[in-house]
Amino acid sequence: MLDAFMTKMSKASGLKILPPSSWAGQRPTYRDAKPAVIRSALTRSQRRPSGNWYTFAASDRIVGGPMAFTIAGVELVAWRAQDGALLVGPAACPHLGADLSTGRIDGGALVCPWHGLRLTGGGKLGWNPLPAHDDGVLAWVRLDAVGGEPPTAAPVIAKRPDGARVHAVTRLVGTCEPKDIIANRLDPWHGSWFHPYSFARLDVLSAPPVDDQLPDELDRLLVAVTFRIGRLGVPVVAEFTSPEPRTITMCIVEGEGAGSVVETHATPLGPGADGRPRTAVIEAVVAHSDRAGFAHTVRAGPVLAPIMRLAANRLWRDDLIYAERLFALRNGDDGLGASR
């Protein structure tokens, strides 16, 4: 009876029934996952401009009172203006240094809890807001003193699907540097080995050559993979690109949900108590489908988003082990572990 139900589901939704398989019986991918290819792709990624923009939270997290966060050791505060616009500034009050994230919002103004200084725009005691951007999924801030690059008016954001969509954002923290997160995503060959609960039948169709001068339009990985949902699978072809040094985007180019994207962003937080760097993985899944019934899925977005976050969290709990290991090996560091 279960098999009959699963067959019906596969015909109605594009899902495929996966035959029983052995994890150890998979085709090894270590010959394909050439370290030089991954290193060259990472080198090219790290040279691209970011405009000094850093993502720090899901857009819908910034509601109500002020929100505290840190990027590269810089303490910041974010809140909403009266018209809903995103505002970001230094967290230290310019008067006597109070933590502004413990203040209150009144009529769109951030009010210091120590002496009532009201902050909206710049000019008060040398305090100035920072350039901020809300793309509807993620919140960004521009830190020119941290990035040290020529600034841009807006962050580099890869194309997202048009039309109806559902999105979810997850955030975890690891003991590593942003480039370790990016290197993880530039190695799709580990997918069905390290994450057998999520991926099956993974085959890298094309990978860029070892060439530090490769044009951006040729710098992409094309992967055929089946997303696993229990005994059912969703076969797709996905394209991996790195539009800027702290972002990897996976876009489904063929199969169910074509146009859907997974954006993986790596934001440096600064050193932890042990002196080792901490990096936040902020991953946005933006799902889309051309199927007529997808409108019902959009209406169920508030219910689906926590499930999507749970799946992303499970993947990144594992992948942070990978990223942290890369950092530890590079630095001769025996103290592995993440502060999540």
N, C-alpha and C positions, 0 to 999 in steps of 0.2 A: 504493500500500500504506500509506503514511504517513497519507494522508487518510482511508482506511478505519479505521485505528487511532484517529485523532483523533475520528471520528464515533462510534465505539463508546465511547470515553472520555466524550464529551459526554453520551451517553444514560445512561450508568451513574452519572455523578457530578454532573449538573446544570451541567456546563461547556458553554459555547457556542463554536462555531468562529467566530473573528473574520475578517471579510473583509479583504483587503488595504486599507490606508488610507495616506493621506499626512499627515505631521505638519503641513505648511503648509496642508493642505486642511481642517483642522478648523474648526468654527465659532468665530470669535473670541469671547472672553468678557470683554474689557475693558469693554464697556458694562455688563455685569451686575455686575462686581466694583467696586462703587461705594466709593471711599475712605471716604465718610461712614458707610456701613453698617458697614464693618470697624472704623473708629475708635469708633463708638458701642458696638458689641459689646465692644470691648476696654475701654472705660471702665466698662461694667457689670461685666465680669469682674473688673477690678482693685478694685472696691468690695466684693466678696464677702469674708466672713471666712474666714481660713485656720486660726484657732486657734493660729498660730505654728508649725505643723508643716511640716517639710521632709523630703522623701524623699532618700536619699543613695545607695542601692545596692539591688541585688536581694537578697532574703532569703537565697538560697542562696550568696551570695558571702561571707557572714560565717560562716566555719567555720575550725577550726584556731586559728591565732594571732590576735592582735589586728589590727584593720584601721584604718588611718589615713584620715581624710578631712577636708575643710575646707568649711565653709558660711559665706558672708559674711565671710570672713577669720578665722573662729573655728576653731582646730585642735581636732579631736575624735578620739576613739578608740572603736571598737565591738568587742564580743566577746560570747561566749555564756556564760551561767552554767552551772552543772553540770546544771541541769534543762532547758537549751536556751533559756532566756529571753534575749531581746536586752537587752544592757546598753550604754549609751553614756555617755561622760563627757568632761571636758576632757582633752586629750592631754598637758598639762604636769603632771608629777608635783608635788604640793604641797610636797615636801621641798626639792628643789633644781632643779626644772624639767626633769628628764629627759623625753625623748619616750617616753610610755608605749606607743606603738604598736610600739616596738622591744623591749618586754618579753615576758613569757611568761605563758601561762595555766596555772594549777595548781589543780586541784580547783574550777574556776569562778572563782577569784580572779585578778585581773590583778596580776602581780608586776613591780615596777619593776626594770629591769636595772642601775641604778646602786647601790642600797643595799638592795634586797629588800623595799621597802614593799609590803604586800599590800592591794589595794583590791577591795572587793566592793560594800558599801553606802556611805552617807555618813558624815561625822563625823570622818574622819581628816585632821587638819591643814587643815580647811576644804574638803577635796575632796568634792564631792557628785555622784552620777550625775544625768543629765538624764532627763526623761520620754522613753520610747522606745516604739515600737509596731512590731510585725511582723504584717503582714496576710496572710502566707503567700506573697506575691509580691514585695512591696517592704518595705524597712526605713525607718523614719521616726524623726526626733528632733524634740522641741519646744524651740525656742529663743526664750524670751519676751523676752529682752533684744534680740534681733535683730528679731523680728516686731513687737513693740510693740502687739499686739492683746490683747483679753481671751482668755486661754488656754482651750482645750477639752480634754476628757479623751482624745479620739482625733482623728486627722486626718479630713478630709472625703474620703471615698472613694466614688466612683460605684458603682452596682450592677454586679456582675460575674456572669457566667453561672453558673447552678446546674448540678450534675451533672458529668459527665465533661468535662474540659477539658485543654488543653495551653497552657503559657505560656512566654514567653521575654522577657528584659529586655535592652535595649541601652543603651549610654551613650556620648555624644560630648560634646565641649566646644567652645563657640564664643565669639567675641569680641563679646558683645552683652549685653543685659539680659534677664531673664526675660520681660518683656512683649513683646519682639521675637519670642520663640519662640511665645508665645500668639497674637500677631498673624498669624504665618505660618499657624497652624492655623485661624484665623478667616477665612482666604481660601481656601476649597476650589476657587474658580474657576481657580486656577493648576494644578490637579492633572494633567490630561492634557496640558497644554502643557509644564510643567516636568519632569514625570515620565512621558513617553510609554511608557517601558519597563514601567511598573506600572499605568497607568490608561488607560482608553479610554471614550468615550461618556459623559463626565461632564456632568451637567445638575443645577444647583441648583434643586430643586423649590420651596423656600421659604426665605426669609431674613428675619430680624427687621427691623422698621423702625428708622429713626433716632429713637431715643427713650431718653433716659438713665434714664427711670423705668419701663421695660418690666418687667412681672412676670417672675420667674424661670421660671415654668412656660411662658411664651411665648418665652423666649430660647433659640432653638435653630435650627440650620441643617439642612435636610433635603436630602440629595443622592442622586441616582441615579447610580451609577457602575459600571463593569465593571473588576474587577481582572484584569489581564492576566497570563497564564502562557504566554509564547510566543505561539502562534497561537490559544490557547484563552483564554476569558474567563469570569469569574464575575460575573454581574450581581447587584447588591444595591442596597438603599436603606439609607443610613446617616444617623444623626442625630449632629450635633456639638453638644456642650454644654460649658460651663465651670463646674464646680461650685465652684471656688475660684480665687484669682488666679494660681496657678502651674500649673494643670492644664487640659488640654483632653481630653475623652473623645469618641471616635467609637464609636458602638454600631451594629451591623448590626440593623436593625429588620425588614427583609424580605429574603428570598432565602437562599441557601446560607449556613449558619453563623449564622443569626439568634440574637442574644443575645451573640455574640462582641464583645469590646471592645478598643480600642486606647487606652491611657492615655498621654498625653504630658505629662510633668512637667518644669518648668523650675526648677532650683535654683541660686541665686546662689552662686558660689564665692569672689568677692572679686576685687580687681584682679590682673592679671598683671604681669610684670616691666616692661611698657611703660606701666603705670598704667591701662590700659583694663580694663573689667569682663570677667570670664569667667562663663559660665553653662553648667551641665551640662544636657543633654537626657537625661532618663531615661525611656525609653519601654517600657511593658509591653504586650505583645500577649497577650491571653487568648482563645484560640480554643475554640469549642464547636460541636457539631453534634448534631442530633436523629437523624441517620442511625444505623442499627443498627451499622454497621461502625466507628463512631467509637471504640469501645472499643479496637480494634486500634491506632488512631492514638495514643491515650493511652499505650499500652504502648511506642510508638515515640517518646515524648516526648524522651528524651535524645538521639535522633538528629535529630529535627525541630527542636529548639530552636536549634542552631547555624545551620540554614538560615533560620529565622525571624529570627534576629539579623542575619544577612547581608543579608536583604532590607531590614530596618529601617535598617541602617547605610547602605545605598546611598541610600535616600530622604533620610536626614538629612544625609548629606554634601552633597547638593544643597540641601536646605532651610536648612542653616546659612549658605549663601551668601546666600540670601534674607534671613534674620534679621540677619546681620551687615551687609548692605547697609542695612536699615532703621535699624539703630543708627548707622551711619556717616553717613547722610543727616541724621538727626535731630541729630547732634552736630557736623556739619561736619568729619568725620574722614576724611582721605584714606588712612589706614593700614589698609586692609581686610585681613582674614586671621584664621584661627582657629588655636588651639593645640589640636590634636586628639590 
